[in-house]
Amino acid sequence: MSNAHSPIIGLDVGTSRIVVARRAEHDMRYESQLNAFVAIPYSKITEAALDREKVPFTTVGGEIIVHGNESEKFAGLLNAEIRRPMSQGVLDAKEPQSMSMIREILAKMLAERNESHRVCFTVPAAPLGAEESLTYHEASLRQVLTELGHQVKSINEGLAVIYGELESSNYTGIGISCGGGLCNVCLAYLSVPVLSFSVPKAGDFIDSSAAAVTGERANRVRLAKEDSFHFNGFFADKIHQVIGVYYDDMIRSLVGALKEAFARTKNLPTFNRPVPMVLSGGTALPPGFRDRFEKILWEQDFPITVSEIRLAQNPLHSTAKGALVYALSDL
């Protein structure tokens, strides 16, 4: 199929969710699936029932593996933790099913009339101060997508936030994606990335830390966090109180890393006006997150003058949108 007619897709491959962005008639449309799976005992009756309900699954050995959004429901029914192909922003080398499950989820989400797509997928930045390579993660995703028949390129996750949200400042500013495995940060000047890094305290850190203190499953903590947590200074139950403690810890770590990274970068451009900062990702969703982040940031002597701190228009779709904007710019 010729390049000119291949459908173009922005793909956010996150630890918690995978989001696909496509160009619609006058806008963009999005599809999201949990980047997760759960194994259930095999039986022909179960297999047929799942088939009839169009629940995505694969059969491996004596197990049925349900993946994507439905995995959460089955994990709840079986009182089991959902398993994930990724950990801390990258493919989990300790999870034997990681590559096969990523492949299954992506194949399902990108299947559209068996066409070849031009896919721009997001990759995280290396953690601040760490030299470990992200080569394996990026090369593995590139291989999976190529084997599925697509033409691929990648974009830094924080830069994708800038492309998705900061057109009004000519793609100058700070993009932050607060995800499940990592918080990704990028500073760009006129669309050119100046500084990118990630912080390993993010949504999963909050879930696992709060689970350890409360004795609850991490998945139940995550659901409580996503369904009803908000920053108001008063928490009716223990889980919300503990989530609040670790959210504060995460925000302070992120702000501390921002200050350190910008203070020690020698070649920062001289901005002739204050720059905007935009927050995105599922971990930025609870009501009051932006206000809490801003309050903690202003307590610091921050080395860059910030004009505003705002939440992305749709925090869950922001990086996929930016990846699509980047892909479309090549037309």
Salt bridges, closest charged atoms under 4 A:
GLU31 OE1 - ARG22 NH1 3.95
GLU70 OE1 - LYS73 NZ 3.40
GLU72 OE2 - ARG222 NH2 2.19
ASP92 OD1 - LYS94 NZ 3.86
GLU95 OE2 - ARG83 NH2 3.05
GLU112 OE2 - ARG22 NE 3.14
GLU112 OE2 - ARG29 NH2 3.26
GLU115 OE1 - ARG113 NH2 3.20
GLU138 OE2 - ARG142 NH2 3.23
GLU147 OE1 - ARG103 NH1 2.81
ASP204 OD2 - ARG84 NH1 2.70
ASP207 OD1 - LYS225 NZ 2.93
GLU216 OE2 - ARG220 NH1 2.79
GLU226 OE1 - ARG222 NH1 3.17
ASP237 OD1 - HIS240 ND1 2.69
ASP248 OD1 - ARG292 NE 2.65
ASP249 OD1 - LYS201 NZ 3.20
GLU260 OE2 - ARG264 NH1 3.11
ASP291 OD1 - ARG290 NH2 2.69
GLU294 OE2 - ARG290 NH1 3.16
GLU299 OE1 - ARG252 NH1 3.42
GLU299 OE2 - LYS295 NZ 3.21
GLU308 OE2 - ARG310 NE 3.23
ASP330 OD2 - LYS153 NZ 2.24
